[in-house]
Amino acid sequence: MKLLWLIVILVLSGCAGIPMYNDTDCSTIVECREIAEPIILPTHEELLNLPPAEIMPVVAVYQFLDKTGQRKQGGNIASFSTATTQGGTELLIDALKTAGGGTWFRVVERAGIDNLVRERQIVRSTRDEHKKQNPDDEEIKEGIQPLLFAGIIIEGAIIGYDSNQESGGRGARYLGIGHTTQYKRDVVTVSLRGISTLTGEILLNVQAKKTILSVGTGFDVFKFLDMDTRLVEIEDGEARNESVTFSTRAAIEAAVVALIKQGDERGYWKIQWAKGENDETTN
């Protein structure tokens, strides 16, 4: 009887670990879904709270590619899916526009420049045609404003994804009852550089890395009862893997913060530190 209650308690404790939807009970496992929520990373907060720039530089991002060549691991087999996100360009543009709450960089569109130029041609031809048909309409503007050019091009890539940088675990077993904990740590590395549009000289260059932690815990019971004629076997476990996409985003945001501080140190722009605020670049 005691063994039966032990099995019931273990089963119920395992169900408590199933994610709940809207903090309500689930009748089936399929209904146990987690609601969407915004992700606020420590690097995002640091980037967002940067003091504004004295003069906002105009920058362009053409591409920010995955150059690791790594494939996602599934057990001992590498799948066709890449290990890191292929949306690095979008993450970098988002980080540049987030810096200082949008008070740092004026980012011009270059990743989708073909679409932009095509749309501008449509606007120009539409205005010209309307002007020909309505020559007395003074509200219709002729032509279109020129594109804004960038003084600095931001280049770079995801340059490293190192699996099993660190791994380990511990466990114990007594009289057929055991508990184990295992962990694995991966590392993603990104590189950024700022290039002068007028001279082609590389003005700034920084790198940043972020660890990706995976942890798994397990509990099991393997025991013979009634003079070794009956077997009781129970297993329970849980694994949590840190998001590779969020870790890549954090590394990019940390690199943008380092790029801003490096540019301030080298005199390419100036951070408007608040009065009395500790400026690490001048100390």
N, C-alpha and C positions, 0 to 999 in steps of 0.2 A: 504493500500500500504506500509506503514511504517513497518507493521508487517511482510509482505512478504519479504522485504529487510532484516529485522532482522533474519528471518529464514535462508535466503541464506547465510548471513555472518556467522552464527553459524555453518552451515553445512560445509562451506569452511574452517573455522578455525579448525573444527574437522578433515578434510582430511589432513590438514597440519601436523597433529601429526603422520600420518602413516609413518613408516620407509621407506626411499627411497633406491633404489639400484643404487650404483655408482653415487649418487647425480643427477640422472636423473628422469624426471617425469614418473609416472607409469600410464598405461592405465587401469589396474585393480589392485585390492588389492592383488591378488595372486602374481603379479609380483613385489610387493614392498618387496624385501628381502634385508637384511643387509649383507654386505660382511664380511668375516672372518678377524679377526685382533688379533694380539698378546695382551695378558693381562699382564701388568706390575703393580704389586702391590707394595705398599710402603715397606712391609716386604721383598719382593723379592730384592728390591734395597739395603736395609740394609744388607741382607744376602750376596748379590753379592759383596758388597764393603767392606766386612770384611778384615782386614789385614791377610796375610797368616800365616800358622802355622810354628813354628820353625822346627818341625818334624811331618810329616803327619801320624796320627794314622790310623791303619787298623781296620775297624769296619765292623760288619755284621748286617743285618736286616732280620729276619726270617718272621715276620708278624707285621702288624699294623692294628688292626681290629676295627670295629665299635662295641662298647660295650654299646651303649646308649639304644638299644631296642626300639627306637622311630620310628614311622611310619609317612609317609608324610600325612599331613592334606589336605583334600579337602572339604572345608566348615566345617561342623560339623562331618564329617566322616573321619576316618583314613583308607587309602588305604593299599594295600599289599606292596607298594614300601617303601623303607627305607627313613628316613628323611635326612640322611647324605650319602656321597659317600662311596662305598665299595672299592675304590681304594686308601685307606690310605697308604698301603705299597709302592705303586709307588710314591705317593706324598712325602713320607718321604725320599725315596732314591734320588729323584730328588732334594730335599732340601739339603741333605748331599753332593751331588755332585756339587751343585750350590755354596755352602759356599766358600767365598773368590775367586770366579771364578774358582773353581776346585783345589784350593791350600790348602784345609783343610783335607778332609777325603779320604782315599783309601777304597772304599766300595767293599766288596767281595760278590759274588752272593750266596744267600742262599734261597731266596723265590722259585727259580726254580732249586734247587740243584739236583733234580732227573734227570732233562733234561741235566744238565751240566755233571753229572757223566756218564750218558748213552752216551753222545757225546764223552767224553774222552775215554771211552772204545772202541768206534768205531775207533777213531784216533789211539789208541794203537794197536788194532788188525790189522788195515790197514797197519800201518808201519811195524809191525812184519811180516805180510804176504808178503809185497813187499820186505822186506829184505831177506826172504827165497828164493824168486824167483830171486832176483838180488843181490847176496852176494857181488858182486864187486862194487856196487853203493855206493860210500862213501858219497854222498850228502843226503842220507836218514838217518835221525836220529832215533836211537833206543829209545823206551820208550817215556815218556812224562814228562814234568816238574810237580813237586808236586803242589798241590793246596796251595794257600796262606791262612794261618789261621788268624783269627781276634783276636786282643788283647782285644777288647771291643765289647760286643753285645748291640745293641740299641733296647730296647723293649719299649712298650707303647701301647696306644690305644686312640681312640676317646671316651672319658668317659662321656660326657654330651651334651645333646641338649635340652635346656630349651625354650619352646614356650611361647609366650606372656609374656616375661620378663617385658616388658613395652608396653603399648598401650594407645592411646588417639586420640584426634581430635578436630576439631572445625568447626562450620558452622553458616550460617546466611540466613534468608529468609525474603523477603519484597515484598508484593503484588504479591505472586505467583512465584517469582524469587529467587533462592537460590544457594548457593555454599557451599560445604563441603570438608574438608580435614581430612584424617584419616591416622594413622601410627601404625605400630607394630614392636617391636624389639625382636628378638630371640637371643640366645647366644649358641655358640658351644665351647666346652672345650676339650683340648687334654692334654695328659700326656706323658712324655718321661723319660726314665731312662737308664743310662749306667751301664753295669754289667761287672765286670772283668771275663775274660774267665778262668784264672788260679785259682782264688779263689772262684768265684761265688758271691763275695761281690758287693752290689749295691753301686757304686761310686758316681753317679750323679742322680739327680731327679728334674725335672722341670715341670711346668704346664703353659699353655697359653690358653687364650680365645679370641674369636672374636665375635662381635655383627653382626647380620644379620638384616638389616633394610628393611621394606616394607612400601611403601607410596602409597596412593590412593587419587585422587582428583576427584570431580564431580561437574557438573553444570546442573541445571534443571530449566525448566519453566513450570508451571502448572497454566493456567489462562483461565477464561471464558470471552468470548467477545459477542458483539451484544445482550445485555440484557440477558446474561447468557444462550444463545442458542447455542453458538459455543465454543468448547474447543480447546485450543492450548497447546500441551504437547511436550516438547523438553528435551532430556537428552544427556549429554556429560560427558565423564570421562576418566581417565587414571590411571593405576596402574603400579608401578615399584617395583620389588622384587630383592634384592641383591642375587647374586648367592651363594647357600649353599656350592657348591664345591670350589669356589674361597675363601670363608670365611674359610673353613676348611684348605685349602692350606695355607692361611695367618697365621692361628693359628699354624700350623705345622712349618712354617718357623720362626715364632717368638719363638717357643719352641727350635728350633735348635740354634738360636742365643743365647738364654738364656743358653742352655747347653754348648755351646762353652765358654761363659764368665764364667760360673760356674766352668768348668774344668780348666780354666786359674787361677781362684782365688784359687782353691784347689791344684794346682800344678801338675795336671795330664798331662797337655800340656801347651805350651806357645804361646801367640799371639805375633807376631812380629809387634809391634806398630811402626809406622814411627817416626823418630826423631822429637820431639817437639809436637807430637800428644797427646792430653789429654787421658790418660788411666784411665778410671773410676775405674778399678779394683785395682789400686795402690794408688789412691788418698784417 
